[in-house]
Amino acid sequence: MSDAKKNNKKTVKKANSTGSSVKKTKTVKDRPSDEPQVFRNENGQIHRLDGPAMIDTDGTKRYFVNGELHREDGPAVEFPYAPEDNRYIWRAVGLNLADADFMNDDTPTHLKNLNIGKMIIETPSLLTVEIVNRIKNVEIKRIAIDRMGVEKWLKECKATVLDEAVNDIENTTEGLIKAEDFKYFVGVCKSTGRVYHVSVPDNVNNIQEARSFMNSGKPLNKCVGAS
């Protein structure tokens, strides 16, 4: 038996878009589809940024980032031979974006008939306050808000300003804003006009507490995100 046949498995290293190496494990045979292909990062987690991290023998593709099913430009799982209505699964940071799992029970029929999970990932510009605010899963709702755009969501929610302050050191105006079940620290840098949003816990009640939270309990004067 030749050495090539004895060593029928090998690991190929491939650089991902961040420049770090990714391990792709595959079986070297006449028909590569006989064994699944798996990409891993340097920590051994299933991971790939430029394509599916797992390709099963039946052609099923799964997208992982640091060990979690995650994809922001399409479905995280693609079943090539499944019926059209069950062919795709949308996930973000491991969370299942299946409509029935996270929408409120009183969601109107015209919204229930939409594929909200797909919308969050592929067409976030179509998200509205009516849709986002009916998501009962807090973490998925947070993802939807981020995809819709925090500033747009806060404006359309008619959010309440809980506290305001001027940061003279960084020449910024800052606010603590609440909408629905979320609180955000919002900072506006006067010199550039750039707006920064940071989600803060519900027990944060003023700007000083928000600054302290973002600086791990230490005094904070610099606008978050400012250079």
Secondary structure as UniProt FT lines:
FT   HELIX           3..6
FT   STRAND          9..15
FT   TURN            17..18
FT   STRAND          21..27
FT   HELIX           32..34
FT   STRAND          37..40
FT   TURN            42..43
FT   STRAND          54..55
FT   TURN            57..58
FT   STRAND          61..62
FT   STRAND          64..65
FT   TURN            66..67
FT   STRAND          68..69
FT   STRAND          77..78
FT   TURN            80..81
FT   HELIX           84..86
FT   STRAND          88..89
FT   STRAND          91..92
FT   TURN            93..94
FT   STRAND          95..96
FT   HELIX           99..102
FT   TURN            105..106
FT   HELIX           109..112
FT   HELIX           116..122
FT   HELIX           124..126
FT   HELIX           129..132
FT   TURN            133..134
FT   HELIX           138..148
FT   HELIX           150..157
FT   STRAND          160..167
FT   TURN            168..171
FT   STRAND          172..179
FT   TURN            180..181
FT   STRAND          182..189
FT   TURN            190..192
FT   STRAND          195..200
FT   TURN            202..203
FT   HELIX           207..214
FT   TURN            215..217
FT   TURN            224..225
//
